[in-house]
């Protein structure tokens, strides 16, 4: 079997991406060959091409944090692996490797996509949906009727967070630029201008503080996120977008952020701070991690199928235009998910 894939050879601009063709072996026991229908462009790839992502492989490698596709071939059954059938649509978190037309994956990492959910629509909520669901329900454990702040409410994870929270009866205050505030309002959130005094704007809407703040920005602004919490509130930090263009090792910025959150957790003020990593727990207890991820994505896919969560797609690009897709995702003007579809068209 021949596979066509996009390779990131070294640190460089998006135009450094290259397409290559190589041979792919048949799937071994417990493995599956998946024909990729859609993969996404995430913030991880934006940092990886700069060499600053805190947990990235050595160059060269194939980017692609997640994917949705169809099972084409199965290896011999393996104990503990879910039952799959050829022709079944599935989703997977890959970390890397998704920007290809076919991939070999462990069958245990595949999550069935329900009938009635299109491939490109499902793709918009694989990484973003799993991240948002787990932060909202497993980390912050926000309840209906409570108020939260979502930074970057029109972004990839932020937009899904808003939709999941609103669907759960949670009041959302979302930061966004002036041009995107109407879109945030249409999602059911109360928009505030991220260029202004965010804490003051939030206090005007939630004088006693909020139950949770979801912060992907990091940097100095994370202090404001902490101060916006009500007693008993939770800060969930899940990135350091403010340091995206800095040179050097990305791990240093993450470690500084984690250290600051740990220090705040020692303060006697009934608030808590967490750094969220979507992969946390996978190496320590892989089967539990897989089962929880399967449950979480099944919940998100159900909301997508019912219409409670809407798939928003900014654009769809073929493999040989992966550089254009990455540029678009980095532009700051994309509304919704930037998708790479090996077939070059929306798979519905």
ROSE-724829 format. One record per residue (C-alpha): residue number from 1; residue in three letters; z, y negated, x. Coordinates in pm, 1 decimal, always signed. Layout:
mikol i=NUM&aa=Ala&w=Z&v=Y&u=X
...
//
This chain:
mikol i=1&aa=Unk&w=+0.0&v=+0.0&u=+0.0
mikol i=2&aa=Unk&w=-95.8&v=-342.4&u=+137.1
mikol i=3&aa=Unk&w=+123.6&v=-645.4&u=+73.9
mikol i=4&aa=Unk&w=+29.9&v=-1012.5&u=+93.4
mikol i=5&aa=Unk&w=+323.4&v=-1236.4&u=+180.2
mikol i=6&aa=Unk&w=+411.2&v=-1585.7&u=+299.6
mikol i=7&aa=Unk&w=+579.5&v=-1613.0&u=+638.6
mikol i=8&aa=Unk&w=+796.4&v=-1895.1&u=+771.8
mikol i=9&aa=Unk&w=+732.9&v=-1862.4&u=+1148.0
mikol i=10&aa=Unk&w=+974.7&v=-2126.3&u=+1281.8
mikol i=11&aa=Unk&w=+1136.0&v=-2460.8&u=+1208.2
mikol i=12&aa=Unk&w=+866.7&v=-2693.6&u=+1081.4
mikol i=13&aa=Unk&w=+701.7&v=-2873.4&u=+794.9
mikol i=14&aa=Unk&w=+594.8&v=-2678.7&u=+483.5
mikol i=15&aa=Unk&w=+240.1&v=-2663.3&u=+622.3
mikol i=16&aa=Unk&w=+371.5&v=-2425.6&u=+891.8
mikol i=17&aa=Unk&w=+389.6&v=-2148.2&u=+629.6
mikol i=18&aa=Unk&w=+138.9&v=-1869.7&u=+688.9
mikol i=19&aa=Unk&w=-3.4&v=-1592.4&u=+469.2
mikol i=20&aa=Unk&w=-24.9&v=-1244.7&u=+619.3
mikol i=21&aa=Unk&w=-127.4&v=-898.9&u=+499.7
mikol i=22&aa=Unk&w=+47.6&v=-583.4&u=+619.4
mikol i=23&aa=Unk&w=+103.2&v=-222.5&u=+521.2
mikol i=24&aa=Unk&w=+399.3&v=-134.1&u=+302.5
mikol i=25&aa=Unk&w=+545.7&v=+218.6&u=+308.8
mikol i=26&aa=Unk&w=+612.4&v=+408.3&u=-15.5
mikol i=27&aa=Unk&w=+960.6&v=+368.8&u=-166.5
mikol i=28&aa=Unk&w=+1225.7&v=+604.6&u=-33.9
mikol i=29&aa=Unk&w=+1516.4&v=+754.5&u=-231.4
mikol i=30&aa=Unk&w=+1688.6&v=+499.6&u=-451.0
mikol i=31&aa=Unk&w=+1419.2&v=+239.4&u=-381.6
mikol i=32&aa=Unk&w=+1152.8&v=+76.6&u=-598.2
mikol i=33&aa=Unk&w=+817.5&v=-86.1&u=-533.8
mikol i=34&aa=Unk&w=+797.2&v=-403.7&u=-742.6
mikol i=35&aa=Unk&w=+480.2&v=-600.8&u=-810.7
mikol i=36&aa=Unk&w=+595.4&v=-962.1&u=-803.2
mikol i=37&aa=Unk&w=+496.5&v=-1179.0&u=-1098.2
mikol i=38&aa=Unk&w=+701.6&v=-1487.3&u=-1011.2
mikol i=39&aa=Unk&w=+934.6&v=-1615.2&u=-741.3
mikol i=40&aa=Unk&w=+1106.6&v=-1950.4&u=-720.1
mikol i=41&aa=Unk&w=+1152.3&v=-2234.2&u=-473.9
mikol i=42&aa=Unk&w=+1521.8&v=-2305.0&u=-424.0
mikol i=43&aa=Unk&w=+1727.0&v=-2543.0&u=-213.5
mikol i=44&aa=Unk&w=+1777.8&v=-2253.7&u=+28.8
mikol i=45&aa=Unk&w=+1410.6&v=-2256.6&u=+134.6
mikol i=46&aa=Unk&w=+1426.3&v=-2632.9&u=+182.5
mikol i=47&aa=Unk&w=+1707.4&v=-2587.6&u=+433.3
mikol i=48&aa=Unk&w=+1562.4&v=-2271.2&u=+588.7
mikol i=49&aa=Unk&w=+1241.8&v=-2440.5&u=+696.0
mikol i=50&aa=Unk&w=+1462.1&v=-2697.1&u=+874.3
mikol i=51&aa=Unk&w=+1665.0&v=-2417.0&u=+1033.7
mikol i=52&aa=Unk&w=+1985.9&v=-2551.3&u=+878.8
mikol i=53&aa=Unk&w=+2065.9&v=-2298.9&u=+604.9
mikol i=54&aa=Unk&w=+2410.4&v=-2158.6&u=+672.0
mikol i=55&aa=Unk&w=+2311.6&v=-1793.6&u=+616.3
mikol i=56&aa=Unk&w=+1949.8&v=-1736.8&u=+716.9
mikol i=57&aa=Unk&w=+1773.7&v=-1464.3&u=+916.3
mikol i=58&aa=Unk&w=+1601.7&v=-1514.2&u=+1250.0
mikol i=59&aa=Unk&w=+1243.5&v=-1644.2&u=+1247.6
mikol i=60&aa=Unk&w=+988.0&v=-1530.3&u=+1149.1
mikol i=61&aa=Unk&w=+1068.6&v=-1411.8&u=+797.6
mikol i=62&aa=Unk&w=+939.4&v=-1416.8&u=+440.6
mikol i=63&aa=Unk&w=+1119.8&v=-1674.3&u=+219.7
mikol i=64&aa=Unk&w=+1190.4&v=-1617.3&u=-147.3
mikol i=65&aa=Unk&w=+1544.7&v=-1616.6&u=-281.6
mikol i=66&aa=Unk&w=+1467.8&v=-1429.6&u=-603.7
mikol i=67&aa=Unk&w=+1188.0&v=-1275.8&u=-806.1
mikol i=68&aa=Unk&w=+1072.8&v=-1127.7&u=-1134.5
mikol i=69&aa=Unk&w=+821.3&v=-846.0&u=-1138.7
mikol i=70&aa=Unk&w=+716.2&v=-505.5&u=-1266.5
mikol i=71&aa=Unk&w=+821.1&v=-169.1&u=-1125.1
mikol i=72&aa=Unk&w=+507.8&v=-2.0&u=-984.7
mikol i=73&aa=Unk&w=+654.1&v=+301.0&u=-811.3
mikol i=74&aa=Unk&w=+994.1&v=+466.7&u=-779.3
mikol i=75&aa=Unk&w=+1139.1&v=+673.1&u=-499.0
mikol i=76&aa=Unk&w=+1348.9&v=+980.8&u=-560.9
mikol i=77&aa=Unk&w=+1656.0&v=+917.0&u=-779.4
mikol i=78&aa=Unk&w=+1977.4&v=+833.3&u=-595.1
mikol i=79&aa=Unk&w=+2335.6&v=+871.9&u=-722.4
mikol i=80&aa=Unk&w=+2474.3&v=+559.7&u=-884.5
mikol i=81&aa=Unk&w=+2139.8&v=+388.1&u=-922.6
mikol i=82&aa=Unk&w=+2033.0&v=+263.9&u=-1268.5
mikol i=83&aa=Unk&w=+1758.3&v=+445.9&u=-1452.0
mikol i=84&aa=Unk&w=+1433.2&v=+256.1&u=-1425.2
mikol i=85&aa=Unk&w=+1081.3&v=+337.7&u=-1541.5
mikol i=86&aa=Unk&w=+743.6&v=+245.3&u=-1402.0
mikol i=87&aa=Unk&w=+607.9&v=-56.2&u=-1588.0
mikol i=88&aa=Unk&w=+952.0&v=-205.6&u=-1654.5
mikol i=89&aa=Unk&w=+997.4&v=-579.2&u=-1593.3
mikol i=90&aa=Unk&w=+1291.7&v=-653.9&u=-1367.1
mikol i=91&aa=Unk&w=+1459.3&v=-942.0&u=-1184.2
mikol i=92&aa=Unk&w=+1631.9&v=-944.1&u=-847.1
mikol i=93&aa=Unk&w=+1819.5&v=-1167.8&u=-608.9
mikol i=94&aa=Unk&w=+1665.2&v=-1112.4&u=-267.3
mikol i=95&aa=Unk&w=+1791.3&v=-1393.0&u=-42.1
mikol i=96&aa=Unk&w=+1459.1&v=-1370.0&u=+140.3
mikol i=97&aa=Unk&w=+1136.4&v=-1176.7&u=+87.6
mikol i=98&aa=Unk&w=+1036.0&v=-1287.8&u=-261.8
mikol i=99&aa=Unk&w=+723.7&v=-1485.5&u=-166.3
mikol i=100&aa=Unk&w=+500.0&v=-1180.1&u=-169.8
mikol i=101&aa=Unk&w=+282.3&v=-990.3&u=-414.6
mikol i=102&aa=Unk&w=+483.4&v=-667.8&u=-368.6
mikol i=103&aa=Unk&w=+828.6&v=-587.1&u=-234.9
mikol i=104&aa=Unk&w=+1041.7&v=-280.7&u=-172.8
mikol i=105&aa=Unk&w=+1393.3&v=-316.3&u=-311.7
mikol i=106&aa=Unk&w=+1701.9&v=-108.3&u=-370.6
mikol i=107&aa=Unk&w=+1688.0&v=+5.8&u=-734.0
mikol i=108&aa=Unk&w=+2054.0&v=-90.2&u=-772.8
mikol i=109&aa=Unk&w=+1964.9&v=-455.7&u=-718.0
mikol i=110&aa=Unk&w=+1718.7&v=-468.0&u=-1008.4
mikol i=111&aa=Unk&w=+1819.9&v=-618.9&u=-1341.7
mikol i=112&aa=Unk&w=+1605.5&v=-534.8&u=-1646.9
mikol i=113&aa=Unk&w=+1439.6&v=-831.9&u=-1815.8
mikol i=114&aa=Unk&w=+1453.2&v=-791.5&u=-2195.5
mikol i=115&aa=Unk&w=+1139.3&v=-763.6&u=-2403.6
mikol i=116&aa=Unk&w=+1018.8&v=-1098.3&u=-2526.4
mikol i=117&aa=Unk&w=+1116.4&v=-1288.9&u=-2210.1
mikol i=118&aa=Unk&w=+815.7&v=-1393.0&u=-2001.5
mikol i=119&aa=Unk&w=+818.9&v=-1343.4&u=-1624.9
mikol i=120&aa=Unk&w=+795.5&v=-1711.8&u=-1530.8
mikol i=121&aa=Unk&w=+1056.1&v=-1802.7&u=-1792.8
mikol i=122&aa=Unk&w=+1294.4&v=-1537.4&u=-1659.5
mikol i=123&aa=Unk&w=+1235.2&v=-1662.1&u=-1305.6
mikol i=124&aa=Unk&w=+1379.4&v=-2003.3&u=-1392.6
mikol i=125&aa=Unk&w=+1722.3&v=-1849.8&u=-1457.8
mikol i=126&aa=Unk&w=+1759.5&v=-1577.3&u=-1194.4
mikol i=127&aa=Unk&w=+1925.4&v=-1767.9&u=-909.6
mikol i=128&aa=Unk&w=+2000.6&v=-2075.4&u=-1117.5
mikol i=129&aa=Unk&w=+2130.3&v=-1883.3&u=-1416.6
mikol i=130&aa=Unk&w=+2341.6&v=-1638.3&u=-1218.6
mikol i=131&aa=Unk&w=+2492.6&v=-1925.0&u=-1019.4
mikol i=132&aa=Unk&w=+2561.3&v=-2138.2&u=-1326.6
mikol i=133&aa=Unk&w=+2705.9&v=-1855.6&u=-1536.1
mikol i=134&aa=Unk&w=+2936.8&v=-1729.6&u=-1264.3
mikol i=135&aa=Unk&w=+3065.5&v=-2076.2&u=-1174.1
mikol i=136&aa=Unk&w=+3122.3&v=-2170.8&u=-1536.1
mikol i=137&aa=Unk&w=+3276.7&v=-1847.0&u=-1662.2
mikol i=138&aa=Unk&w=+3405.4&v=-1652.7&u=-1361.7
mikol i=139&aa=Unk&w=+3529.0&v=-1933.8&u=-1133.8
mikol i=140&aa=Unk&w=+3619.5&v=-2238.3&u=-1345.6
mikol i=141&aa=Unk&w=+3669.2&v=-2034.7&u=-1666.6
mikol i=142&aa=Unk&w=+3594.1&v=-2337.1&u=-1883.1
mikol i=143&aa=Unk&w=+3671.9&v=-2305.5&u=-2254.2
mikol i=144&aa=Unk&w=+3494.0&v=-2445.3&u=-2558.6
mikol i=145&aa=Unk&w=+3605.4&v=-2799.8&u=-2635.5
mikol i=146&aa=Unk&w=+3677.6&v=-2889.2&u=-2272.4
mikol i=147&aa=Unk&w=+3486.0&v=-3150.3&u=-2073.2
mikol i=148&aa=Unk&w=+3309.8&v=-3094.0&u=-1741.7
mikol i=149&aa=Unk&w=+3106.1&v=-3299.6&u=-1495.4
mikol i=150&aa=Unk&w=+2777.8&v=-3156.2&u=-1364.3
mikol i=151&aa=Unk&w=+2624.2&v=-3335.2&u=-1068.0
mikol i=152&aa=Unk&w=+2246.0&v=-3330.0&u=-1059.1
mikol i=153&aa=Unk&w=+2228.9&v=-3245.2&u=-1428.1
mikol i=154&aa=Unk&w=+1847.9&v=-3252.1&u=-1425.8
mikol i=155&aa=Unk&w=+1820.6&v=-3023.8&u=-1122.6
mikol i=156&aa=Unk&w=+1767.5&v=-2650.3&u=-1097.1
mikol i=157&aa=Unk&w=+2121.8&v=-2515.4&u=-1116.1
mikol i=158&aa=Unk&w=+2253.6&v=-2833.4&u=-1277.6
mikol i=159&aa=Unk&w=+2012.0&v=-2816.8&u=-1567.9
mikol i=160&aa=Unk&w=+2098.7&v=-2455.2&u=-1643.2
mikol i=161&aa=Unk&w=+2469.2&v=-2535.8&u=-1610.8
mikol i=162&aa=Unk&w=+2433.1&v=-2807.6&u=-1872.1
mikol i=163&aa=Unk&w=+2250.8&v=-2575.2&u=-2112.6
mikol i=164&aa=Unk&w=+2496.8&v=-2289.2&u=-2070.5
mikol i=165&aa=Unk&w=+2792.8&v=-2521.2&u=-2114.9
mikol i=166&aa=Unk&w=+2649.6&v=-2690.0&u=-2424.3
mikol i=167&aa=Unk&w=+2565.8&v=-2348.4&u=-2571.3
mikol i=168&aa=Unk&w=+2932.2&v=-2255.3&u=-2517.9
mikol i=169&aa=Unk&w=+3066.8&v=-2560.8&u=-2700.8
mikol i=170&aa=Unk&w=+3164.5&v=-2743.6&u=-2380.5
mikol i=171&aa=Unk&w=+3128.3&v=-3122.8&u=-2350.9
mikol i=172&aa=Unk&w=+2917.7&v=-3216.3&u=-2048.0
mikol i=173&aa=Unk&w=+2897.0&v=-3537.8&u=-1847.5
mikol i=174&aa=Unk&w=+2590.8&v=-3517.0&u=-1623.7
mikol i=175&aa=Unk&w=+2498.9&v=-3733.2&u=-1325.9
mikol i=176&aa=Unk&w=+2132.6&v=-3823.0&u=-1286.3
mikol i=177&aa=Unk&w=+1903.8&v=-4104.5&u=-1179.6
mikol i=178&aa=Unk&w=+1812.6&v=-4369.7&u=-1435.8
mikol i=179&aa=Unk&w=+1466.1&v=-4220.3&u=-1490.2
mikol i=180&aa=Unk&w=+1610.3&v=-3877.0&u=-1572.7
mikol i=181&aa=Unk&w=+1890.4&v=-3981.2&u=-1806.3
mikol i=182&aa=Unk&w=+1686.1&v=-3935.6&u=-2121.8
mikol i=183&aa=Unk&w=+1612.6&v=-3577.9&u=-2016.9
mikol i=184&aa=Unk&w=+1983.5&v=-3515.5&u=-1954.4
mikol i=185&aa=Unk&w=+2069.9&v=-3664.5&u=-2292.2
mikol i=186&aa=Unk&w=+1809.6&v=-3441.1&u=-2458.7
mikol i=187&aa=Unk&w=+1988.0&v=-3136.9&u=-2313.1
mikol i=188&aa=Unk&w=+2303.9&v=-3239.9&u=-2495.5
mikol i=189&aa=Unk&w=+2492.3&v=-3401.4&u=-2206.7
mikol i=190&aa=Unk&w=+2632.3&v=-3751.5&u=-2162.4
mikol i=191&aa=Unk&w=+2439.4&v=-3904.1&u=-1868.4
mikol i=192&aa=Unk&w=+2590.4&v=-4127.9&u=-1601.0
mikol i=193&aa=Unk&w=+2402.9&v=-4297.9&u=-1316.7
mikol i=194&aa=Unk&w=+2464.0&v=-4125.0&u=-984.6
mikol i=195&aa=Unk&w=+2379.6&v=-4448.4&u=-801.3
mikol i=196&aa=Unk&w=+2669.5&v=-4631.1&u=-964.4
mikol i=197&aa=Unk&w=+3046.5&v=-4586.9&u=-956.4
mikol i=198&aa=Unk&w=+3059.8&v=-4229.7&u=-1084.0
mikol i=199&aa=Unk&w=+3440.1&v=-4198.6&u=-1114.1
mikol i=200&aa=Unk&w=+3457.5&v=-4519.9&u=-1320.0
mikol i=201&aa=Unk&w=+3177.9&v=-4403.9&u=-1549.6
mikol i=202&aa=Unk&w=+3347.7&v=-4066.5&u=-1595.3
mikol i=203&aa=Unk&w=+3687.9&v=-4225.9&u=-1665.0
mikol i=204&aa=Unk&w=+3527.7&v=-4430.8&u=-1940.4
mikol i=205&aa=Unk&w=+3414.4&v=-4108.3&u=-2107.8
mikol i=206&aa=Unk&w=+3711.7&v=-3887.0&u=-2013.1
mikol i=207&aa=Unk&w=+4014.7&v=-4110.8&u=-1948.4
mikol i=208&aa=Unk&w=+4246.5&v=-3818.0&u=-1874.3
mikol i=209&aa=Unk&w=+4009.8&v=-3638.8&u=-1638.2
mikol i=210&aa=Unk&w=+3789.7&v=-3333.1&u=-1681.2
mikol i=211&aa=Unk&w=+3845.4&v=-2958.5&u=-1677.0
mikol i=212&aa=Unk&w=+3588.8&v=-2891.3&u=-1404.4
mikol i=213&aa=Unk&w=+3343.1&v=-3063.6&u=-1172.6
mikol i=214&aa=Unk&w=+3039.3&v=-2876.5&u=-1037.2
mikol i=215&aa=Unk&w=+2928.4&v=-3041.2&u=-712.4
mikol i=216&aa=Unk&w=+2621.6&v=-2936.5&u=-510.5
mikol i=217&aa=Unk&w=+2612.6&v=-3256.8&u=-305.2
mikol i=218&aa=Unk&w=+2911.1&v=-3219.1&u=-72.8
mikol i=219&aa=Unk&w=+2961.5&v=-3487.8&u=+190.0
mikol i=220&aa=Unk&w=+3191.9&v=-3780.8&u=+126.2
mikol i=221&aa=Unk&w=+3123.6&v=-3776.9&u=-248.4
mikol i=222&aa=Unk&w=+3317.7&v=-3454.4&u=-293.8
mikol i=223&aa=Unk&w=+3635.5&v=-3665.4&u=-274.1
mikol i=224&aa=Unk&w=+3531.3&v=-3844.0&u=-593.1
mikol i=225&aa=Unk&w=+3468.1&v=-3507.4&u=-759.3
mikol i=226&aa=Unk&w=+3823.8&v=-3400.9&u=-675.1
mikol i=227&aa=Unk&w=+3971.1&v=-3722.7&u=-814.3
mikol i=228&aa=Unk&w=+3790.7&v=-3679.8&u=-1146.9
mikol i=229&aa=Unk&w=+3982.4&v=-3362.7&u=-1232.2
mikol i=230&aa=Unk&w=+4255.3&v=-3352.0&u=-1493.4
mikol i=231&aa=Unk&w=+4577.4&v=-3164.5&u=-1407.9
mikol i=232&aa=Unk&w=+4486.3&v=-2796.7&u=-1403.5
mikol i=233&aa=Unk&w=+4121.4&v=-2878.8&u=-1341.4
mikol i=234&aa=Unk&w=+3884.0&v=-2697.3&u=-1105.9
mikol i=235&aa=Unk&w=+3637.8&v=-2831.7&u=-851.2
mikol i=236&aa=Unk&w=+3351.8&v=-2593.7&u=-780.6
mikol i=237&aa=Unk&w=+3150.2&v=-2693.8&u=-475.6
mikol i=238&aa=Unk&w=+2833.1&v=-2493.3&u=-428.9
mikol i=239&aa=Unk&w=+2625.3&v=-2674.8&u=-170.4
mikol i=240&aa=Unk&w=+2583.7&v=-2961.8&u=+69.6
mikol i=241&aa=Unk&w=+2264.4&v=-3132.4&u=-43.3
mikol i=242&aa=Unk&w=+2376.6&v=-3456.3&u=+120.6
mikol i=243&aa=Unk&w=+2333.2&v=-3290.3&u=+462.9
mikol i=244&aa=Unk&w=+1990.8&v=-3134.6&u=+395.8
mikol i=245&aa=Unk&w=+1806.8&v=-3354.4&u=+644.9
mikol i=246&aa=Unk&w=+2069.6&v=-3339.5&u=+917.6
mikol i=247&aa=Unk&w=+1983.6&v=-3148.1&u=+1231.1
mikol i=248&aa=Unk&w=+2203.4&v=-2881.7&u=+1383.3
mikol i=249&aa=Unk&w=+2368.3&v=-2571.9&u=+1247.2
mikol i=250&aa=Unk&w=+2413.6&v=-2576.6&u=+871.3
mikol i=251&aa=Unk&w=+2716.6&v=-2349.1&u=+899.9
mikol i=252&aa=Unk&w=+2916.8&v=-2633.7&u=+1056.8
mikol i=253&aa=Unk&w=+2875.4&v=-2852.5&u=+747.2
mikol i=254&aa=Unk&w=+2974.8&v=-2564.7&u=+520.8
mikol i=255&aa=Unk&w=+3282.5&v=-2483.0&u=+729.4
mikol i=256&aa=Unk&w=+3393.1&v=-2845.4&u=+719.9
mikol i=257&aa=Unk&w=+3353.7&v=-2848.7&u=+343.1
mikol i=258&aa=Unk&w=+3540.6&v=-2519.2&u=+299.5
mikol i=259&aa=Unk&w=+3823.2&v=-2644.0&u=+521.8
mikol i=260&aa=Unk&w=+3858.9&v=-2959.0&u=+312.8
mikol i=261&aa=Unk&w=+3871.9&v=-2759.6&u=-10.4
mikol i=262&aa=Unk&w=+4131.2&v=-2525.2&u=+137.5
mikol i=263&aa=Unk&w=+4347.0&v=-2822.1&u=+235.4
mikol i=264&aa=Unk&w=+4329.8&v=-2965.4&u=-115.8
mikol i=265&aa=Unk&w=+4445.4&v=-2632.8&u=-255.6
mikol i=266&aa=Unk&w=+4771.9&v=-2674.7&u=-68.2
mikol i=267&aa=Unk&w=+4855.2&v=-2995.8&u=-255.1
mikol i=268&aa=Unk&w=+5111.0&v=-2969.6&u=-540.0
mikol i=269&aa=Unk&w=+4894.7&v=-3127.0&u=-809.6
mikol i=270&aa=Unk&w=+4793.2&v=-2823.4&u=-1019.1
mikol i=271&aa=Unk&w=+4425.3&v=-2868.6&u=-937.2
mikol i=272&aa=Unk&w=+4214.2&v=-2613.5&u=-751.8
mikol i=273&aa=Unk&w=+3900.2&v=-2625.3&u=-537.2
mikol i=274&aa=Unk&w=+3651.0&v=-2346.9&u=-468.4
mikol i=275&aa=Unk&w=+3340.4&v=-2308.4&u=-256.3
mikol i=276&aa=Unk&w=+3099.0&v=-2090.1&u=-451.7
mikol i=277&aa=Unk&w=+2865.8&v=-1851.4&u=-271.8
mikol i=278&aa=Unk&w=+2643.3&v=-1643.3&u=-497.9
mikol i=279&aa=Unk&w=+2657.5&v=-1353.5&u=-249.2
mikol i=280&aa=Unk&w=+3036.1&v=-1350.0&u=-210.2
mikol i=281&aa=Unk&w=+3179.0&v=-1003.6&u=-266.6
mikol i=282&aa=Unk&w=+2850.3&v=-818.2&u=-221.1
mikol i=283&aa=Unk&w=+2932.7&v=-668.4&u=+118.3
mikol i=284&aa=Unk&w=+3296.9&v=-600.2&u=+30.8
mikol i=285&aa=Unk&w=+3233.3&v=-420.4&u=-297.9
mikol i=286&aa=Unk&w=+2859.2&v=-385.9&u=-359.3
mikol i=287&aa=Unk&w=+2874.8&v=-174.6&u=-674.3
mikol i=288&aa=Unk&w=+3118.1&v=-409.8&u=-849.3
mikol i=289&aa=Unk&w=+2905.2&v=-704.9&u=-742.6
mikol i=290&aa=Unk&w=+2589.0&v=-543.1&u=-878.6
mikol i=291&aa=Unk&w=+2753.6&v=-453.3&u=-1208.7
mikol i=292&aa=Unk&w=+2886.8&v=-806.8&u=-1259.9
mikol i=293&aa=Unk&w=+2554.8&v=-965.0&u=-1164.1
mikol i=294&aa=Unk&w=+2373.6&v=-734.6&u=-1406.0
mikol i=295&aa=Unk&w=+2615.5&v=-832.3&u=-1683.9
mikol i=296&aa=Unk&w=+2587.2&v=-1203.3&u=-1606.3
mikol i=297&aa=Unk&w=+2207.9&v=-1211.4&u=-1591.3
mikol i=298&aa=Unk&w=+2187.0&v=-1004.4&u=-1909.5
mikol i=299&aa=Unk&w=+2395.2&v=-1271.8&u=-2084.7
mikol i=300&aa=Unk&w=+2171.0&v=-1548.7&u=-1950.5
mikol i=301&aa=Unk&w=+1849.7&v=-1364.5&u=-2040.2
mikol i=302&aa=Unk&w=+1987.8&v=-1318.0&u=-2391.4
mikol i=303&aa=Unk&w=+2043.5&v=-1691.3&u=-2429.1
mikol i=304&aa=Unk&w=+1693.8&v=-1753.5&u=-2295.7
mikol i=305&aa=Unk&w=+1540.5&v=-1513.3&u=-2546.1
mikol i=306&aa=Unk&w=+1735.5&v=-1668.4&u=-2834.8
mikol i=307&aa=Unk&w=+1626.5&v=-2020.3&u=-2741.2
mikol i=308&aa=Unk&w=+1980.7&v=-2140.8&u=-2665.0
mikol i=309&aa=Unk&w=+1860.5&v=-2190.5&u=-2306.8
mikol i=310&aa=Unk&w=+1510.1&v=-2321.4&u=-2249.7
mikol i=311&aa=Unk&w=+1294.1&v=-2242.3&u=-1947.6
mikol i=312&aa=Unk&w=+1170.7&v=-2565.6&u=-1788.4
mikol i=313&aa=Unk&w=+886.9&v=-2515.6&u=-1540.0
mikol i=314&aa=Unk&w=+762.4&v=-2802.7&u=-1326.0
mikol i=315&aa=Unk&w=+463.5&v=-2621.1&u=-1181.6
mikol i=316&aa=Unk&w=+319.3&v=-2281.6&u=-1087.2
mikol i=317&aa=Unk&w=+152.1&v=-2221.3&u=-749.7
mikol i=318&aa=Unk&w=-28.5&v=-1921.1&u=-596.4
mikol i=319&aa=Unk&w=+91.2&v=-1770.1&u=-267.3
mikol i=320&aa=Unk&w=-166.0&v=-1956.2&u=-59.2
mikol i=321&aa=Unk&w=-26.5&v=-2286.2&u=-191.7
mikol i=322&aa=Unk&w=+335.1&v=-2212.3&u=-108.0
mikol i=323&aa=Unk&w=+344.0&v=-2523.7&u=+112.8
mikol i=324&aa=Unk&w=+247.1&v=-2739.3&u=-186.7
mikol i=325&aa=Unk&w=+518.3&v=-2571.1&u=-394.1
mikol i=326&aa=Unk&w=+779.3&v=-2641.3&u=-128.5
mikol i=327&aa=Unk&w=+666.5&v=-3002.7&u=-97.3
mikol i=328&aa=Unk&w=+693.3&v=-3043.6&u=-473.1
mikol i=329&aa=Unk&w=+1042.7&v=-2898.4&u=-484.4
mikol i=330&aa=Unk&w=+1149.7&v=-3135.1&u=-206.4
mikol i=331&aa=Unk&w=+993.8&v=-3442.6&u=-366.5
mikol i=332&aa=Unk&w=+1293.9&v=-3530.6&u=-581.0
mikol i=333&aa=Unk&w=+1063.0&v=-3581.3&u=-879.0
mikol i=334&aa=Unk&w=+1027.5&v=-3220.7&u=-998.6
mikol i=335&aa=Unk&w=+1156.8&v=-3160.6&u=-1349.7
mikol i=336&aa=Unk&w=+1236.6&v=-2794.6&u=-1390.0
mikol i=337&aa=Unk&w=+1164.2&v=-2494.4&u=-1171.1
mikol i=338&aa=Unk&w=+886.2&v=-2482.4&u=-913.3
mikol i=339&aa=Unk&w=+745.8&v=-2128.9&u=-935.8
mikol i=340&aa=Unk&w=+528.2&v=-1926.4&u=-701.1
mikol i=341&aa=Unk&w=+316.7&v=-1671.8&u=-889.5
mikol i=342&aa=Unk&w=+117.8&v=-1437.0&u=-663.6
mikol i=343&aa=Unk&w=-145.0&v=-1408.1&u=-935.3
mikol i=344&aa=Unk&w=-178.0&v=-1786.5&u=-937.5
mikol i=345&aa=Unk&w=-119.6&v=-1820.1&u=-1310.6
mikol i=346&aa=Unk&w=+170.7&v=-1809.3&u=-1549.6
mikol i=347&aa=Unk&w=+259.4&v=-1450.7&u=-1637.9
mikol i=348&aa=Unk&w=+358.6&v=-1441.1&u=-2004.2
//
